[in-house]
Amino acid sequence: MKLVFAIVSGDDSPAVSKALAKAGFFATKLASTGSFLSAGNTTFLTCVENHRVEDVIDVIRSKSHKRTRVVPPGMAFGVETGIPVEVEVGGATIFVTDVERFEKV
C-alpha cells in the first residue's frame, strides 16, 4: 500500500475533494499554509493499493491548476523588490510513501 500526500491550492481544494470522492478514494483533509505566499492550502492524505497510485494522482492533476499571481512589492522571495512581481502559484505537490500498515477502526 502507498500513502499519497497531496498539497493542493486552497482555490482547487473543493474540486479535488469532490473528484476524489467521485472516483471512490477516501481522503483526510488537513488545512495547511505555504511558506512562500502564506497562502491557504489543503493537504490530502489517501491510502491506496500500489496499482491505484497513478489513478489518484491523475484525479488530483485533473483538478489542480497553476495560475499566475502578482506579489506586492517587498514580498517576493523574502527580498525587498520595490516593484510587484508576477509568480506562478497553484497546482499540486504530491508525495508517495510506502505504508507498512493501514487500518480503519
C-alpha positions in Angstrom: 0.0 0.0 0.0 1.0 3.6 -0.6 0.2 6.8 1.3 -0.3 9.8 -1.1 0.2 13.2 0.4 -1.1 15.9 -2.0 -0.7 19.6 -1.1 -3.3 21.5 -3.2 -4.0 25.2 -3.5 -7.0 26.3 -1.5 -8.6 27.5 -4.7 -8.6 24.0 -6.1 -9.4 22.1 -2.9 -13.2 21.8 -3.3 -12.8 20.4 -6.8 -10.1 18.0 -5.8 -12.1 16.8 -2.8 -15.2 16.2 -4.9 -13.3 14.4 -7.7 -11.5 12.1 -5.3 -14.8 11.1 -3.7 -16.5 10.6 -7.1 -13.6 8.3 -8.1 -14.0 6.3 -4.9 -11.0 7.5 -3.0 -11.3 8.3 0.7 -9.1 11.2 1.8 -8.3 13.0 5.0 -8.0 16.8 4.5 -5.7 19.0 6.6 -5.6 22.7 6.4 -2.0 23.9 5.6 -0.2 27.1 4.7 2.5 27.6 2.1 5.7 29.4 3.3 6.2 31.5 0.2 3.0 33.5 0.0 1.5 32.2 3.3 -1.5 31.2 1.2 -4.0 28.6 2.4 -3.6 25.1 1.1 -5.2 21.7 1.7 -3.2 18.6 2.3 -5.0 15.5 1.2 -3.9 12.1 2.7 -5.1 9.0 1.0 -4.0 5.4 1.3 -4.3 3.3 -1.8 -3.2 0.0 -3.2 0.0 0.2 -5.2 -1.7 -0.2 -8.6 -4.1 2.7 -7.8 -1.4 5.4 -7.2 -1.4 6.7 -10.7 -5.2 6.8 -10.7 -5.3 9.0 -7.6 -2.6 11.3 -9.0 -4.5 11.6 -12.3 -7.6 12.8 -10.4 -5.6 15.4 -8.4 -3.7 16.5 -11.5 -7.0 17.0 -13.4 -8.4 19.4 -10.8 -5.2 21.3 -9.7 -4.3 24.2 -11.9 -1.4 26.5 -12.0 -2.1 30.2 -12.2 -0.2 33.5 -12.0 -0.4 36.0 -9.2 1.1 39.4 -8.7 3.0 39.7 -5.5 3.1 43.2 -4.0 6.5 44.9 -3.5 8.6 43.7 -0.6 7.1 40.2 -0.5 8.8 38.5 -3.5 11.1 35.6 -2.3 11.7 37.3 1.0 13.6 40.0 -0.7 12.7 43.7 -0.9 11.9 44.2 -4.5 10.3 47.7 -4.7 8.2 46.5 -7.6 5.4 43.9 -8.0 6.5 40.5 -9.2 4.4 38.0 -11.1 4.8 34.4 -9.9 3.2 31.1 -10.7 1.1 29.5 -7.9 -1.3 26.6 -7.6 -1.0 23.1 -8.9 -0.2 20.3 -6.5 2.8 18.9 -4.8 2.5 15.2 -4.3 4.5 12.8 -2.2 4.1 9.0 -2.3 5.4 6.8 0.6 5.2 3.1 1.5 2.7 2.1 4.2 3.6 -0.7 6.5 0.2 -0.9 8.0 -3.2 0.7 7.3 -6.2 0.1 9.5 -9.6 1.8 9.9 -11.1 1.0 13.3 
